[in-house]
Amino acid sequence: MTSKDAFAQKLQSQIDEWQVQVADYQQAVQQHSGNLQATHEKNLEAVKMALKQAMEIHAQVCAANEDVWKQMQTSAEKNIHQLANGWLDVMTSFQVGKYTRRKRS
């Protein structure tokens, strides 16, 4: 397996995981109201955009030949790393919000 194939496979696994998380997050957002719901809806849109960007990068990687892959590898890996960090920030803030809400109940 080439490094391109390995990256594409790993990225597809990450995309699959993120799609499940988006669905879960979307259901959870509907349980909130007011400002908290508005904040989570904004975050939900951000993670949907990140997912879309990851899918676009995946498509570019899959379409690239080995020479093009070598040229784009560093930037693709950097972009996915940044998306993953942003994703983690949103999911962490959501988990903290869930905990805080339950604790106050």
KEROSE-257583 format. One record per residue: residue in three letters; x, y, z of N, C-alpha, C in turn. Coordinates in steps of 0.05 Angstrom, whole numbers, plus 5000, padded with zeros to 4 digits. Example, Ala and Ser with C-alpha at 12.3 -4.5 7.8 and 13.67 -1.06 7.14 Angstrom:
! KEROSE-257583
TIZA,residuo,nx,ny,nz,cax,cay,caz,cx,cy,cz
TIZA,ALA,5264,4886,5156,5246,4910,5156,5264,4934,5156;
TIZA,SER,5257,4955,5142,5273,4979,5143,5258,5001,5157;
This chain:
! KEROSE-257583
TIZA,residuo,nx,ny,nz,cax,cay,caz,cx,cy,cz
TIZA,MET,5017,4977,5000,5000,5000,5000,5018,5025,5000;
TIZA,THR,5012,5044,4983,5028,5068,4981,5020,5087,5004;
TIZA,SER,5037,5107,5008,5030,5126,5029,5005,5141,5023;
TIZA,LYS,5000,5146,4997,4975,5159,4989,4951,5142,4996;
TIZA,ASP,4953,5116,4990,4930,5098,4996,4926,5096,5026;
TIZA,ALA,4947,5095,5041,4945,5093,5070,4932,5118,5081;
TIZA,PHE,4941,5141,5071,4929,5167,5080,4900,5168,5073;
TIZA,ALA,4893,5160,5049,4865,5161,5040,4848,5142,5057;
TIZA,GLN,4858,5119,5063,4843,5100,5079,4840,5110,5108;
TIZA,LYS,4861,5121,5119,4859,5132,5146,4840,5156,5147;
TIZA,LEU,4841,5173,5126,4823,5196,5125,4794,5187,5122;
TIZA,GLN,4789,5167,5106,4762,5157,5103,4751,5146,5129;
TIZA,SER,4768,5133,5145,4759,5123,5171,4752,5147,5189;
TIZA,GLN,4768,5168,5188,4763,5192,5204,4737,5205,5195;
TIZA,ILE,4733,5207,5169,4708,5218,5159,4684,5202,5168;
TIZA,ASP,4686,5176,5167,4664,5159,5176,4658,5164,5206;
TIZA,GLU,4679,5166,5222,4675,5172,5250,4662,5199,5255;
TIZA,TRP,4672,5219,5240,4660,5246,5243,4631,5247,5234;
TIZA,GLN,4624,5232,5214,4596,5232,5205,4578,5221,5227;
TIZA,VAL,4586,5201,5241,4571,5191,5264,4569,5212,5286;
TIZA,GLN,4591,5225,5292,4591,5246,5312,4573,5270,5305;
TIZA,VAL,4573,5277,5279,4555,5299,5270,4526,5291,5275;
TIZA,ALA,4519,5267,5268,4491,5258,5272,4484,5258,5302;
TIZA,ASP,4502,5249,5319,4497,5249,5348,4495,5278,5358;
TIZA,TYR,4513,5294,5349,4514,5322,5358,4488,5337,5349;
TIZA,GLN,4479,5331,5325,4455,5343,5314,4431,5336,5332;
TIZA,GLN,4429,5311,5340,4407,5303,5357,4409,5317,5384;
TIZA,ALA,4433,5319,5395,4436,5331,5421,4430,5361,5421;
TIZA,VAL,4437,5374,5399,4432,5403,5397,4402,5409,5398;
TIZA,GLN,4386,5391,5387,4357,5395,5387,4345,5394,5415;
TIZA,GLN,4360,5383,5434,4350,5381,5462,4356,5407,5477;
TIZA,HIS,4371,5425,5466,4378,5450,5480,4358,5471,5471;
TIZA,SER,4358,5494,5485,4342,5516,5477,4357,5542,5482;
TIZA,GLY,4346,5563,5471,4357,5590,5475,4385,5594,5465;
TIZA,ASN,4401,5609,5481,4428,5616,5473,4446,5592,5470;
TIZA,LEU,4442,5572,5488,4458,5548,5486,4453,5533,5460;
TIZA,GLN,4428,5532,5452,4422,5519,5427,4434,5534,5404;
TIZA,ALA,4433,5561,5404,4444,5577,5383,4474,5573,5381;
TIZA,THR,4487,5571,5404,4516,5567,5404,4523,5539,5392;
TIZA,HIS,4508,5519,5401,4513,5492,5391,4506,5490,5361;
TIZA,GLU,4486,5504,5352,4479,5503,5323,4502,5516,5307;
TIZA,LYS,4513,5537,5318,4536,5550,5304,4560,5530,5303;
TIZA,ASN,4565,5517,5326,4586,5497,5326,4581,5473,5308;
TIZA,LEU,4555,5466,5306,4548,5444,5288,4554,5451,5259;
TIZA,GLU,4548,5476,5252,4554,5485,5224,4584,5484,5219;
TIZA,ALA,4600,5491,5240,4629,5491,5237,4639,5463,5233;
TIZA,VAL,4629,5443,5248,4638,5416,5244,4628,5404,5218;
TIZA,LYS,4605,5413,5209,4596,5404,5182,4614,5415,5160;
TIZA,MET,4623,5439,5163,4642,5451,5144,4668,5436,5144;
TIZA,ALA,4678,5429,5168,4702,5414,5171,4700,5387,5158;
TIZA,LEU,4677,5374,5162,4672,5348,5149,4672,5351,5119;
TIZA,LYS,4659,5372,5109,4659,5376,5080,4687,5381,5069;
TIZA,GLN,4703,5396,5084,4731,5401,5075,4747,5375,5075;
TIZA,ALA,4743,5358,5096,4757,5333,5097,4749,5315,5073;
TIZA,MET,4724,5315,5066,4714,5299,5044,4726,5310,5018;
TIZA,GLU,4729,5336,5015,4742,5348,4991,4771,5340,4989;
TIZA,ILE,4785,5341,5012,4813,5333,5012,4816,5303,5005;
TIZA,HIS,4798,5287,5016,4798,5258,5009,4794,5254,4979;
TIZA,ALA,4776,5268,4967,4771,5266,4938,4796,5274,4922;
TIZA,GLN,4809,5295,4931,4833,5305,4917,4856,5284,4920;
TIZA,VAL,4858,5273,4943,4879,5253,4948,4874,5228,4930;
TIZA,CYS,4850,5219,4930,4843,5195,4914,4847,5200,4884;
TIZA,ALA,4842,5224,4875,4845,5231,4847,4874,5236,4839;
TIZA,ALA,4891,5241,4858,4919,5249,4852,4936,5225,4844;
TIZA,ASN,4953,5229,4824,4973,5208,4818,4995,5211,4839;
TIZA,GLU,5014,5192,4838,5035,5192,4858,5052,5218,4859;
TIZA,ASP,5058,5229,4835,5074,5253,4834,5059,5277,4846;
TIZA,VAL,5033,5279,4840,5017,5301,4852,5014,5296,4882;
TIZA,TRP,5010,5271,4890,5008,5265,4918,5032,5274,4934;
TIZA,LYS,5056,5268,4922,5081,5277,4936,5082,5307,4940;
TIZA,GLN,5071,5322,4921,5071,5351,4922,5050,5361,4943;
TIZA,MET,5028,5347,4945,5007,5356,4963,5006,5343,4990;
TIZA,GLN,5023,5323,4995,5022,5307,5019,5024,5324,5044;
TIZA,THR,5044,5341,5046,5049,5357,5070,5025,5375,5075;
TIZA,SER,5016,5389,5055,4993,5407,5060,4968,5392,5066;
TIZA,ALA,4963,5369,5054,4939,5354,5060,4940,5344,5089;
TIZA,GLU,4963,5334,5098,4966,5325,5125,4962,5348,5145;
TIZA,LYS,4974,5371,5139,4971,5394,5156,4942,5403,5158;
TIZA,ASN,4928,5404,5135,4900,5413,5135,4883,5394,5151;
TIZA,ILE,4887,5368,5149,4871,5349,5164,4877,5351,5194;
TIZA,HIS,4903,5355,5200,4910,5359,5228,4896,5384,5240;
TIZA,GLN,4895,5406,5225,4881,5430,5234,4851,5425,5237;
TIZA,LEU,4839,5411,5218,4811,5404,5220,4805,5387,5244;
TIZA,ALA,4822,5368,5249,4819,5350,5272,4821,5365,5299;
TIZA,ASN,4840,5384,5300,4842,5400,5325,4818,5417,5329;
TIZA,GLY,4808,5430,5308,4783,5446,5310,4760,5429,5318;
TIZA,TRP,4758,5405,5306,4737,5386,5313,4737,5379,5342;
TIZA,LEU,4761,5373,5352,4765,5365,5380,4756,5388,5399;
TIZA,ASP,4763,5413,5391,4756,5436,5408,4725,5438,5410;
TIZA,VAL,4711,5435,5387,4682,5437,5387,4670,5414,5404;
TIZA,MET,4679,5390,5399,4668,5367,5413,4674,5369,5443;
TIZA,THR,4697,5379,5450,4704,5382,5479,4686,5402,5492;
TIZA,SER,4681,5425,5478,4664,5446,5490,4636,5435,5492;
TIZA,PHE,4627,5419,5474,4600,5408,5475,4598,5388,5499;
TIZA,GLN,4618,5371,5502,4618,5353,5525,4618,5368,5551;
TIZA,VAL,4633,5389,5554,4634,5405,5578,4606,5417,5583;
TIZA,GLY,4594,5427,5562,4567,5438,5564,4546,5417,5573;
TIZA,LYS,4549,5393,5563,4531,5372,5571,4534,5365,5601;
TIZA,TYR,4560,5364,5609,4565,5358,5637,4555,5380,5655;
TIZA,THR,4559,5405,5648,4551,5427,5664,4520,5428,5666;
TIZA,ARG,4507,5422,5644,4478,5422,5644,4467,5400,5662;
TIZA,ARG,4478,5376,5660,4469,5354,5677,4475,5360,5706;
TIZA,LYS,4497,5371,5712,4505,5376,5740,4486,5396,5753;
TIZA,ARG,4477,5415,5738,4458,5436,5749,4430,5425,5753;
TIZA,SER,4423,5404,5739,4395,5394,5740,4389,5383,5767;
